[in-house]
Structure formats: structure tokens, C-alpha cells
Amino acid sequence: MAHVLIPLPDTDFDVTEVAVPWRLLTRKGHRVSFATERGDKPPSADPLLLSGVLFGKLGAEPEPKSFYAEMIASPEFRAPLAWESLNMNHFEGLILPGGHAPGMRQYLGSVVIQQKIRDFFLLKRPVGAICHGVLVAARAGVLKGHKTTCLPMYMERLAYFISAWKLGTYYRTYPAYVEEEVKAALDDPGQFVRGPLNVAARGTQTNDAPAFVVEDGRYISARWPGDAYLFARRFLARLRLK
């Protein structure tokens, strides 16, 4: 079975984008390790995604929340590794999850994580990035020559516009949109694939119709939590082929 790494910030990661891949991977017998900057305590997800962002809505769905409750009780989650200590040769797969709340900047802007991503890409093993996780891969400079998707600008803009009256810049992690920065990191903007228009429908364990991923060899990318189940299944398929 494969050993997969999921690096995280101390706070504010997306519930669904971490818990769904964790559950699908461990269900198949794979080992998942987590890593935070210091490795000194378990990280925590964006609390609004657990309680509901606005009036109890826009958060994680019940099933991913149940996966999250299982995940945070696991020994690997309770004892994360430290970013600096990571030897990327020890892992057969890497998943880069997203999240948009302010605590994500610790991970998205980390030069240590960016170097670890570069090291792992050289190994030519499966890498999956979803939503803002694509941004950290773009900042690491590893996406040149690859087709990719990420959080589309229209999704990020819509979430901000409907919530700014209550939450300010909660949905705007950086002044630039994720799609803008990811495109700028590619050799050709045509390598960016936005996917079909979708503002609400999410994929599930039994229905991939609303979901979308881009596969480019060993690299898999997805747009948002609604793609998480399909993303995890396609990543599992890459692990089998490595």
C-alpha cells in the first residue's frame, strides 16, 4: 500500500478537500500522513465550514463532516510531521488541499512547502491539487508544461460578493484571484482548463456528474470541494498505476 502526504496549515484548511481524500485513501488501505509547519500539535479546519458560513449554509456537507470527525481522531492526524523534517522520498503520493480563510496563507506562502513540492515533482509520483492547493503548486513553479484547473474566478468572485456584507474578505485569500495567479505561472494560459459552469451542485460518493477534474499524467487537479470525491478516486487510480 502507498504512503501519501497531506501538508496543512495550523488552521483554516477546507474540511471536504482533506477529509474526503483521507477517507477514500484509508478505506483502500493506504497510509496517510499529515504535516504542519512545526508538527507540534494537530491542525484544525476552517470552523465556519463545520458550522455553516452564512445562516448555516455554504459549509461542508454532512458526510465530509463525519469523515472529518473520524480523521481528527486518527493517530496520524494527532501527531503531524514538521514541514522541515519531510523526506519526500518516503511518500508515494502527495495531495495539496485548499481552503480560503486567512490561516491558509501560512501554507500557501511557505517557501519550505514550495521546495518540498519541487522535490516531490522530481520523483515523478502522483500529485493531486485541489482549489487553493493548485496555488501553492503554481508558486512552487512546478506547473509549467502541465494542464491544470483550480478555483475558477467566477466561483471565487461570487462567494465574495454574496458574503462580503457579513464576512468582509473571508473569501478573498489574496488580492489576486487564484485563477489569475495560476494562469500566470503556466507556460501558456491555454493550459488552464476552467471546466463546466457550476455554482452549487457537488459530486458525492455515488454521483460524479457535477464534478470535474483535469488529469495530466501523474498530476491531477480539481476546482473546489464539490469535486473532492472524483478527485480522490482519480488520485487512487494514479497510485495504482505509479
Disulfide bonds with the S-S distance in Angstrom:
none
